[in-house]
Amino acid sequence: MLVGAGWLSFGVGWLIVLGSVLVRRGRLVALRRNWPFWAVPPLVVVLTGSLVYVGAPVRMRFELSRGSLDHFAKTVSEGTPPGKRHWIGLYPVEYLEGSCRAFGFVIEDTGFFTSYGLAWSLSGEPDIDAPGFYRHLDGPWYIWIDD
């Protein structure tokens, strides 16, 4: 929420400054001359919003953690109990549950009303005794939404 309030403040401030420049005489020429300065903030906002909308941050974090996640999944599938983990790749683990066939973990500090995490299963959607639902991410990996 704090980040959203910051972006909103930034946008309102930018609009106020742009409006004051448009109202003053002689400033329109400066506005035309310095159009890249005025065009960059809205383009950054649109680009950031678009990347978040298509899930680029989630995908990038997953891909950067893929080696650790796959190693952990291999270890668990070979029969080693998951145990208590604090981090798997770039993900801080709140709690972890499952078996050698499927497991899932909730990522710390995700969501206000629900928790999010990752689940792994070679045989389709994970069969874990936990509330929530799954959305396929890649290969045997699923996003686990704990409701």
C-alpha positions as CSV (number, residue, x, y, z in Angstrom):
1,M,0.0,0.0,0.0
2,L,2.9,2.3,0.7
3,V,4.3,1.9,-2.8
4,G,0.9,2.6,-4.3
5,A,0.6,5.8,-2.2
6,G,4.1,6.8,-3.4
7,W,3.2,6.3,-7.0
8,L,0.0,8.2,-6.6
9,S,1.8,11.1,-4.9
10,F,4.4,11.1,-7.7
11,G,1.7,11.2,-10.4
12,V,-0.3,14.0,-8.7
13,G,2.9,16.0,-8.2
14,W,3.9,15.6,-11.8
15,L,0.4,16.7,-13.0
16,I,0.5,19.8,-10.8
17,V,4.0,20.8,-12.0
18,L,2.9,20.2,-15.6
19,G,-0.3,22.2,-15.1
20,S,1.7,25.1,-13.7
21,V,4.1,25.1,-16.6
22,L,1.2,25.0,-19.1
23,V,-0.6,28.0,-17.4
24,R,2.5,30.3,-17.4
25,R,3.2,32.3,-20.5
26,G,6.3,31.5,-22.3
27,R,6.6,28.2,-20.6
28,L,4.9,26.3,-23.5
29,V,8.1,26.9,-25.6
30,A,10.2,25.4,-22.8
31,L,7.8,22.5,-22.6
32,R,8.1,21.7,-26.3
33,R,11.9,22.0,-26.1
34,N,12.1,19.7,-23.0
35,W,9.4,17.2,-24.0
36,P,11.6,14.2,-23.2
37,F,11.8,15.4,-19.6
38,W,8.0,15.6,-19.4
39,A,7.4,12.3,-21.3
40,V,9.6,10.0,-19.3
41,P,7.6,9.8,-16.0
42,P,4.3,8.7,-17.7
43,L,6.2,6.2,-19.9
44,V,7.9,4.7,-16.8
45,V,4.6,4.4,-15.0
46,V,2.9,2.7,-18.1
47,L,5.9,0.4,-18.6
48,T,6.0,-0.6,-14.9
49,G,2.3,-1.2,-14.8
50,S,2.4,-3.3,-18.0
51,L,5.2,-5.5,-16.7
52,V,3.4,-6.1,-13.4
53,Y,0.1,-6.8,-15.3
54,V,1.8,-9.5,-17.5
55,G,3.5,-11.0,-14.4
56,A,7.1,-10.2,-15.4
57,P,8.4,-9.7,-11.8
58,V,6.9,-13.1,-10.7
59,R,8.4,-14.8,-13.7
60,M,11.8,-13.2,-13.3
61,R,12.0,-14.1,-9.6
62,F,11.0,-17.7,-10.4
63,E,13.6,-18.0,-13.2
64,L,16.4,-16.6,-11.0
65,S,15.5,-19.1,-8.3
66,R,14.9,-22.0,-10.6
67,G,18.2,-23.8,-9.9
68,S,17.6,-23.8,-6.1
69,L,14.0,-24.7,-6.5
70,D,14.8,-27.7,-8.8
71,H,17.6,-28.8,-6.5
72,F,15.3,-28.7,-3.5
73,A,12.5,-30.6,-5.4
74,K,15.0,-33.3,-6.5
75,T,16.2,-33.7,-2.9
76,V,12.6,-34.0,-1.6
77,S,11.6,-36.4,-4.4
78,E,14.5,-38.7,-3.5
79,G,13.0,-39.2,-0.1
80,T,14.7,-36.6,2.0
81,P,12.1,-35.0,4.2
82,P,11.6,-31.3,3.4
83,G,12.5,-30.1,6.9
84,K,12.3,-26.5,7.9
85,R,13.8,-24.1,5.3
86,H,14.2,-20.4,5.7
87,W,15.0,-19.7,2.0
88,I,14.7,-21.5,-1.3
89,G,16.3,-19.4,-4.0
90,L,15.0,-15.9,-3.6
91,Y,11.9,-17.0,-1.7
92,P,11.7,-16.6,2.1
93,V,9.7,-19.7,3.3
94,E,7.0,-19.1,5.9
95,Y,6.0,-22.8,6.1
96,L,6.5,-25.9,4.0
97,E,4.5,-29.1,3.7
98,G,4.2,-32.1,1.5
99,S,5.8,-35.4,0.7
100,C,8.2,-36.9,-1.8
101,R,5.4,-36.8,-4.5
102,A,4.4,-33.2,-4.1
103,F,5.2,-30.3,-1.8
104,G,4.3,-26.6,-1.4
105,F,5.5,-23.7,0.6
106,V,4.1,-20.3,1.4
107,I,6.3,-17.2,0.8
108,E,6.6,-14.9,3.8
109,D,4.8,-11.6,3.7
110,T,2.7,-12.1,0.6
111,G,-0.7,-10.7,0.3
112,F,-3.0,-8.9,2.8
113,F,-5.9,-11.4,2.9
114,T,-4.4,-14.5,1.3
115,S,-1.0,-16.1,1.2
116,Y,0.9,-17.1,-2.0
117,G,3.6,-19.7,-2.5
118,L,4.9,-22.3,-4.9
119,A,4.1,-26.0,-5.2
120,W,5.8,-28.8,-7.0
121,S,4.3,-32.0,-8.4
122,L,5.4,-34.3,-11.2
123,S,1.9,-35.8,-11.5
124,G,-0.2,-32.7,-12.4
125,E,-1.8,-30.4,-9.9
126,P,-0.4,-31.0,-6.4
127,D,-2.3,-33.1,-4.0
128,I,-1.4,-31.4,-0.7
129,D,-3.6,-31.4,2.4
130,A,-3.8,-27.6,2.5
131,P,-6.5,-25.1,1.5
132,G,-6.2,-23.1,-1.6
133,F,-5.9,-23.6,-5.3
134,Y,-3.1,-23.8,-7.9
135,R,-2.2,-22.1,-11.2
136,H,0.4,-23.8,-13.4
137,L,3.6,-21.8,-13.7
138,D,6.2,-23.9,-15.6
139,G,7.0,-27.6,-15.8
140,P,6.1,-29.3,-12.4
141,W,5.8,-25.9,-10.7
142,Y,2.6,-24.2,-9.7
143,I,1.7,-21.0,-7.9
144,W,-0.1,-21.9,-4.7
145,I,-2.8,-19.4,-3.6
146,D,-3.7,-20.2,0.0
147,D,-7.2,-18.8,0.8
